[in-house]
């Protein structure tokens, strides 16, 4: 863990932090009912004039959203420098703790410049049934928008 910035409001009991498909984080609830959206540093870069701008993001262009354990699925992507593919369970929090937190880096191979093949673990102890956000992350650490997928 690494502290990045302070929240503008105190949040204690019945608060939540939720990763959204666009890579931002929703912070909400607590003693004072309010919400904030946090934009992590991985969403930004510097331009030629050293001005902070939004980073160019990889894109998932085509994917079948229904997976089974043991599947190998081809994904069409917008760029070739993908360094990581992850599954993160879609949001479900209660009482200030993630009751549904599941994270998994997936094995993948590059097929050509615009296609990768991912492998879904076969063992149910490694990945549970459910709804996940699938992200591809480039070599600069910038994630795509998450695609919602279901593993059964």
C-alpha positions in Angstrom: 0.0 0.0 0.0 1.1 3.6 -0.7 -0.7 6.7 0.5 -1.4 9.0 -2.6 -3.6 11.8 -1.3 -6.0 12.7 1.5 -9.7 12.3 1.2 -11.7 15.6 1.5 -14.2 14.0 4.0 -13.9 11.7 7.0 -15.4 8.3 6.3 -15.8 5.7 9.0 -18.6 3.2 9.5 -20.6 2.3 6.3 -18.1 3.8 3.9 -16.9 2.3 0.7 -14.1 2.5 -1.8 -15.0 0.9 -5.2 -12.9 0.5 -8.3 -14.9 1.7 -11.4 -14.5 0.3 -14.9 -12.7 3.5 -16.0 -9.9 3.0 -13.5 -11.1 5.7 -11.0 -12.2 4.9 -7.5 -15.5 5.9 -5.9 -15.2 6.9 -2.2 -18.6 7.3 -0.5 -20.6 7.1 2.7 -19.5 7.3 6.3 -20.7 9.7 9.0 -21.4 12.4 6.5 -23.2 11.1 3.3 -21.1 12.2 0.4 -19.0 10.9 -2.4 -15.7 11.6 -4.2 -14.1 10.2 -7.3 -10.3 9.6 -7.0 -8.2 9.7 -10.2 -5.1 7.6 -9.5 -1.7 8.7 -10.9 -1.7 5.8 -13.4 -4.3 7.7 -15.5 -2.0 10.6 -16.2 1.3 11.4 -18.0 3.2 14.5 -19.0 3.1 16.0 -22.5 5.9 17.7 -24.4 5.4 20.9 -22.4 5.6 19.0 -19.1 1.9 19.6 -18.6 -0.1 16.9 -16.9 -2.6 15.2 -19.3 -4.6 12.1 -19.4 -2.5 9.1 -20.5 -3.2 7.2 -23.7 -4.9 4.0 -22.7 -4.9 0.6 -24.3 -8.3 -0.6 -25.5 -10.0 -3.9 -25.4 -11.6 -3.9 -28.9 -13.3 -7.3 -29.0 -13.9 -9.9 -26.3 -16.4 -12.6 -25.6 -17.8 -11.7 -22.1 -18.7 -15.3 -21.0 -15.8 -17.5 -19.7 -15.5 -21.0 -18.3 -12.6 -22.2 -16.2 -9.9 -23.6 -18.3 -10.8 -21.4 -21.3 -8.3 -19.8 -23.6 -9.8 -16.7 -25.1 -8.5 -14.4 -27.8 -8.8 -10.6 -27.2 -8.4 -8.0 -29.8 -6.5 -5.0 -28.4 -5.5 -1.6 -29.6 -1.7 -1.8 -29.0 1.0 -4.4 -28.8 2.8 -3.3 -25.6 0.5 -5.1 -23.1 2.4 -6.2 -20.0 -0.3 -7.5 -17.8 -3.9 -8.8 -17.9 -6.0 -8.8 -14.7 -9.4 -9.9 -13.4 -10.8 -7.9 -10.5 -14.1 -8.8 -9.0 -16.9 -6.3 -9.7 -17.7 -4.2 -6.6 -19.3 -5.4 -3.5 -18.5 -3.8 -0.2 -20.1 -3.5 3.2 -19.1 -2.1 6.6 -15.9 -0.5 5.2 -14.5 -3.8 4.0 -14.5 -5.6 0.7 -16.6 -8.7 1.1 -16.1 -9.7 -2.5 -12.5 -8.8 -3.2 -10.9 -11.1 -5.7 -7.9 -10.2 -7.9 -6.1 -12.4 -10.3 -3.3 -11.8 -12.8 -3.9 -14.0 -15.9 -1.3 -15.8 -18.0 -1.4 -14.5 -21.5 0.5 -14.7 -24.7 0.8 -12.3 -27.6 -0.6 -13.7 -30.9 0.3 -10.7 -33.0 0.3 -6.9 -32.6 -3.5 -6.6 -32.0 -4.3 -10.0 -30.4 -3.5 -11.7 -27.1 -4.7 -15.0 -25.8 -5.6 -15.2 -22.1 -5.9 -18.3 -20.0 -8.6 -18.7 -17.3 -7.4 -21.0 -14.5 -9.2 -24.4 -14.4 -9.0 -24.9 -10.6 -12.0 -23.4 -8.8 -9.8 -22.7 -5.8 -7.9 -20.2 -8.0 -10.9 -18.4 -9.5 -14.5 -18.4 -8.3 -17.7 -18.0 -10.3 -18.8 -14.5 -10.7 -18.6 -11.1 -12.4 -15.2 -9.5 -12.9 -13.7 -6.5 -14.5 -11.0 -7.5 -17.1 -8.2 -5.0 -17.6 -5.2 -5.0 -20.0 -2.3 -2.9 -18.7 0.4 -1.5 -21.0 4.1 -1.3 -20.2 3.6 2.2 -18.8 1.2 0.9 -16.1 -1.8 2.4 -17.8 -5.0 0.3 -17.7 -7.7 -0.1 -20.3 -11.3 0.6 -19.4 -12.5 -2.6 -17.6 -14.7 -4.9 -19.5 -17.3 -6.8 -17.5 -17.0 -10.6 -17.9 -18.7 -13.5 -16.2 -16.9 -16.7 -15.2 -19.0 -19.8 -14.7 
